[in-house]
Amino acid sequence: MAIIVNLDVVLAQRKMRLNTLAEAVQITPQNLSVLKTGKAKAIRFDTLEKICEVLQCQPGDILAYSPSASDNENSDNKEN
């Protein structure tokens, strides 16, 4: 995936647990875990806004674009 999720890094910097963030954002810890591990296919802007509000950060602190990650994924698919 070309989008890298750095939620675990921001949580560690804030010394906050995933369950605490999930409760503050009012989503399930399981859904937040899917986002944290990079397995989410989408995120609602209102959810991203709540996460940024609670963590006092910008969306760019949580999400990053890496074209090389996308290139590697496409190369792997061509081999199959």
Secondary structure, 3 states (H helix, E strand, C coil): CCEEECHHHHHHHHCCCHHHHHHHHCCCHHHHHHHHCCCCCCCCHHHHHHHHHHHCCCHHHHEEECHHHHHHHHHHHHHC
